[in-house]
Amino acid sequence: MRKLLVAYATKAGSTAEIAEFMGKVLREAGAQVDVLPIKQVRDLSSYSGAILGSAIRMGKVLPELVKFVRTHATTLSQMPLAYFNVNITLMDDTPESRAIVDSYFNPLRAICTPLRVGAFAGRMDYARLSWLMRFLLRQNKEEIPEGDWIDWKAIRAWTLDVLSLMQREPTPA
Ligand SMILES: Cc1cc2nc3c(=O)[nH]c(=O)nc-3n(C[C@H](O)[C@H](O)[C@H](O)COP(=O)(O)O)c2cc1C
């Protein structure tokens, strides 16, 4: 297996932290990995698999991830691929919230089918948001509570599962 790519789209940093953590888990398991913001990835030719993730805002993955998958659809469809999203819906982990966060992958699935998807609860840290965004959110009567729901153990387990799947997939010539 050549190198793996973990690429992410973030607004307030938690998706970047999770992607870096995935990179660490993969390296500890013996894989070669690049962890990069999605906007910095130009070329996929040196990678044998990709794990692509995004923060969720207003019920959607960030547009740069959708654009990236569309741009590189042909290459991505020939390599093992996984998507992850980071959201706040899973702070209540129920079958209903699982169905909601799974639906966030639909625009990506419509372009390229992944081997696996992973949805993870993130964090709400108002200090990381712009003044305008804090103002807009506080106008909303159902303000999202501040907190950190990141389950590092679950993310580690998912990452190792994806690695074993990617190692099993034949690498395209
Ligand atoms: C303006 C705003 C809108 C959000 N919209 C959603 C949403 O629709 N669904 C959801 O599950 N989480 C939503 N979230 C929560 C984020 O997905 C969560 O904070 C995540 O950890 C953000 O990742 P980031 O730190 O990489 O930007 C929203 C957060 C903000 C600040």
The ligand as an SDF file (V2000), in Angstrom:
LIG
                    3D

 31 33  0  0  0  0  0  0  0  0999 V2000
  -23.1320   28.1290   12.4170 C   0  0  0  0  0  0  0  0  0  0  0  0
  -23.0990   26.6870   12.7520 C   0  0  0  0  0  0  0  0  0  0  0  0
  -24.0010   25.8310   12.1390 C   0  0  0  0  0  0  0  0  0  0  0  0
  -23.9870   24.4570   12.4620 C   0  0  0  0  0  0  0  0  0  0  0  0
  -24.8990   23.6370   11.8600 N   0  0  0  0  0  0  0  0  0  0  0  0
  -24.9350   22.3300   12.2170 C   0  0  0  0  0  0  0  0  0  0  0  0
  -25.9160   21.4510   11.6420 C   0  0  0  0  0  0  0  0  0  0  0  0
  -26.7360   21.8350   10.8190 O   0  0  0  0  0  0  0  0  0  0  0  0
  -25.9150   20.1710   12.0500 N   0  0  0  0  0  0  0  0  0  0  0  0
  -25.0240   19.6830   12.9790 C   0  0  0  0  0  0  0  0  0  0  0  0
  -25.0990   18.5190   13.3310 O   0  0  0  0  0  0  0  0  0  0  0  0
  -24.0610   20.4890   13.5080 N   0  0  0  0  0  0  0  0  0  0  0  0
  -24.0060   21.7910   13.1600 C   0  0  0  0  0  0  0  0  0  0  0  0
  -23.0590   22.6150   13.6960 N   0  0  0  0  0  0  0  0  0  0  0  0
  -22.0990   22.0610   14.6470 C   0  0  0  0  0  0  0  0  0  0  0  0
  -20.7310   21.7750   13.9920 C   0  0  0  0  0  0  0  0  0  0  0  0
  -20.8370   20.7940   13.0050 O   0  0  0  0  0  0  0  0  0  0  0  0
  -19.7430   21.3220   15.0890 C   0  0  0  0  0  0  0  0  0  0  0  0
  -19.5080   22.4300   15.9330 O   0  0  0  0  0  0  0  0  0  0  0  0
  -18.4300   20.7960   14.5220 C   0  0  0  0  0  0  0  0  0  0  0  0
  -17.6190   20.3220   15.5960 O   0  0  0  0  0  0  0  0  0  0  0  0
  -17.7560   21.8950   13.7360 C   0  0  0  0  0  0  0  0  0  0  0  0
  -16.5630   21.4490   13.1350 O   0  0  0  0  0  0  0  0  0  0  0  0
  -15.3450   22.4720   12.9220 P   0  0  0  0  0  0  0  0  0  0  0  0
  -14.8660   22.8450   14.3360 O   0  0  0  0  0  0  0  0  0  0  0  0
  -14.3370   21.6700   12.1860 O   0  0  0  0  0  0  0  0  0  0  0  0
  -15.8410   23.6480   12.1610 O   0  0  0  0  0  0  0  0  0  0  0  0
  -23.0440   23.9640   13.4070 C   0  0  0  0  0  0  0  0  0  0  0  0
  -22.1380   24.8460   13.9920 C   0  0  0  0  0  0  0  0  0  0  0  0
  -22.1480   26.1920   13.6770 C   0  0  0  0  0  0  0  0  0  0  0  0
  -21.1740   27.1080   14.3370 C   0  0  0  0  0  0  0  0  0  0  0  0
  1  2  1  0
  2  3  1  0
  2 30  2  0
  3  4  2  0
  4  5  1  0
  4 28  1  0
  5  6  2  0
  6  7  1  0
  6 13  1  0
  7  8  2  0
  7  9  1  0
  9 10  1  0
 10 11  2  0
 10 12  1  0
 12 13  2  0
 13 14  1  0
 14 15  1  0
 14 28  1  0
 15 16  1  0
 16 17  1  0
 16 18  1  0
 18 19  1  0
 18 20  1  0
 20 21  1  0
 20 22  1  0
 22 23  1  0
 23 24  1  0
 24 25  2  0
 24 26  1  0
 24 27  1  0
 28 29  2  0
 29 30  1  0
 30 31  1  0
M  END
$$$$
